[in-house]
Amino acid sequence: MIHRFLVPFLVLALSGCTRGSDENRGFFSLHLNSEPVTLDPSRVEDGLGIRVLVNLMDGLMGFNSRGELVKRLASTIEISPDLKLYKCVIRDDAVWSDGKPVEADQIQLAIERALKPETGAKLAGLLKWIEGAETFAAGKAGAVTGIHASGKTIEFHLTKPISFFDQILALPITYPLRKDVLAANEGKWDPLRGKNVPTNGAYRIRSSVPDQEILLEAARPLPSAAPTKVLLRVITDESTASTLFDQGKLDVLTRIPAFDQKRYEEKKVVRSVPFQATYFLGFNLKKKPFDRVEFRRALAGAVKKGELVRMLGTGEEPAASWIPKGYEGFYPFKADSEGRDVEFAGSKVASREEIRIAFDSGTRNAIAMEKVQADLKEGLGWKVRLKNMDWKTLVYSIGHDPEMVYRYGWSSSMKDPAGFLLAFVTKDPFNFSGFSNARYDALVEEIAGMKPSPEREKKIFEAEKILLNEQAVVVPLYHYVTTFAVGPRVKRYDVSPLVGVTLFEEVELK
């Protein structure tokens, strides 16, 4: 139960809540539900970290706030007809926030750092198609032979055609890094806590208070209506955040508490945009009883997904496919009379064990997981215990020793279904379930080398059938809609369907 009367006392404890009218010009404040796990471009993996990092750093390519792929550091990009050679030239005016130029060898340094196992870059698997990448990662070569960097020019030679490699060049693992900065920080790249860590994007970090706030300031000339200072307020309690928004102390509320949804809709401050992501339940296949497929199928068949999204009431669509709408491989949810997935109708099995489900804090997650708990008790007679964690703890838990069942969300920083399918390839760093299937792996490798086509989509459906139906390794619950509230000072605030990114330089203030 949430006690709203406690909120005013919490508000008084928060710093930087009020600013004069002169200071408000060019000042923009945004709600974060947690501090990013990391802002190291090689290691960032969660959507929250990426949403902050893209405002600090530019790669050769990038996605704008509308999800369109555009050149960022690159002035030109040339792609060979066989899709095996990508050549980029960096803009002459591309500089770091300390004035030093951005050079091609800094991008090679970043990619080679990401490929080293000790770095722990979970997105590094997307670099394996560069010639010599796997040999370098295994410690058998001193450099990646398929990267040729000189001055402002860099070439990538691939082992096979990859139609979406220009999108890989938009990912943080390819953002440039500098040897001098790494050396000064014992090999680490931490713009929040590090020593004189520069940025090469639109903003730099001016100051930060751990788990409270991050203040950004413009690092280069911006459009006249864009904010010159951005205060990211870390507020885990959604009720506190909504109170600050009501008081005009937050310009954007990124998570609307369920009990405030209708009120904000009536005030016409709510905006909803598609978000190409999937909210799901994952399994640890090493923990009983979910080492057995019949238990996984039973859980998948017990959840009333249709009722769940109606309870949330913000426009999400119940999910059958792992891949969301807008990508090859999406297919719609088909429900029985009670909102369960017809694919798993009749899948029942008794369990004497207590079923544990881990999830991160938030009213919407609590509503969803309590609904799952009730459905499993009603449909299967299972005893279910919910384990509520903060975001950082959940991410750490899933990455090291996942609970038998866990709630998570998956989005891709690329506009290609391969970004979803790769997460379950054997030994992929994001394969938290421990799933391994040779037929699935071979299909995904084939899909990665194909251009969009009916034949490719057929193979995507085949891979999803293995993942979702035959093995029931993951249970998609719904496909997201991004819902947020925008205050009166904001004229334009776009959110990309990819990872929910907003570029602050594209925000327009009144």
Protein Blocks (a to p, Z undefined) as FASTA:
>chain_A
ZZfklmmmmmmmpghkbccfklmnopacdddfbdcfbfcfklgcbfklmmmmmmmpccfb
dcdfkopacdfkbmbdcddfklpaccddddfklccfkopacdfklmmmmmmmmmpmklop
aklmmmmmpghklmmmnopafbdfkbccehjbccdddfbdcfklmmmmmpmklgccdfkl
mmmnnopacfklmghiacfbfbdcfbdcehkbccdddfbdcdfkbcfbdcddddfblklm
mmmmmnopafbdfbdcfklmmmmmmnopaccddddddddddddfkbcfklpfklmmmmmm
mpcfklmmmmnonopacdfbfbdghiahiacddddfkopafklgoiacddfbdcddddde
djklmmmmmmmmmmmmmmnopacddddddfklmmmmmmmoccfbdcdddddfbdcfklmm
mmmgghiaklmnopacfklmmmmmmmmmpccdfklmmmmmmmmmmmmmmnomaccfbdcd
ddddddfklmbdcddfehoiacfklpccZZ
